[in-house]
């Protein structure tokens, strides 16, 4: 049922604006979105390990705001 949404979220992790999408998914996850932001966070951190702490902080803050 959620396979299409999961695949789309995984595609967002490779997008040019992936950081913005990660913030949105983190915010939405705490309210209504059924897919965890880790689906995006893990591939993004593996692709850009130097930005790992910044991406993790963004995920944490946006999740707390949501």
N, C-alpha and C positions, 0 to 999 in steps of 0.2 A: 504494500500500500504506500509506503513512504520511499520506495526505491527511487522514483523519479526526483523527488525532493532531495534525497541524499546525493544523488548523482549531480544535480544542479549545484548544490552547495559545494561539492568537491570541485566542480568546474570553476566556481567563484574564487577558489584559492589560487588559481593560476591567472586570474584576470588582472588587468592593469590597475584597477582600483580595489584590489583585494583587501587592503587595510581597512578601507571604508566598509566593505562588505562584512569583514570580520567584526567590526564594531557594531554594525546593525544586527548581525546574527547573534552576537553576545547579548545585546540589549533585548532582542526579541525572544531569545531562549528562556530568559528568566520570567517572561510573561506568558507567551503563547506558542512559540515556535517549537516543534517537536524534535528538531535536530540539534545536537550539542555543538558548540563552537569548536570543539576539538577536531571535528571533521575538517575544518579549515586551518586551524592553528598548527596542527602537526605537520602537514605538508609545507606550510609557509615557513615554519621554523627549520625544517630540514633543508629547504631550498636557500634560506638566508639565515644561517646560524648567528650572524653578527647582530641581527635584529630580534633575537629570541626574547630578551627581557622586555623590550619595548612592546612587542606583540602580546606577550603574556600580561603586561600591565594594562594595555588597552582592553584586552578580554576581561580582566578582573574588574576594572572600573566600569565598563559598559554593562557588565552583568550585574554589578551592585546597583547601578542607576535604574536598571530595568526592574 
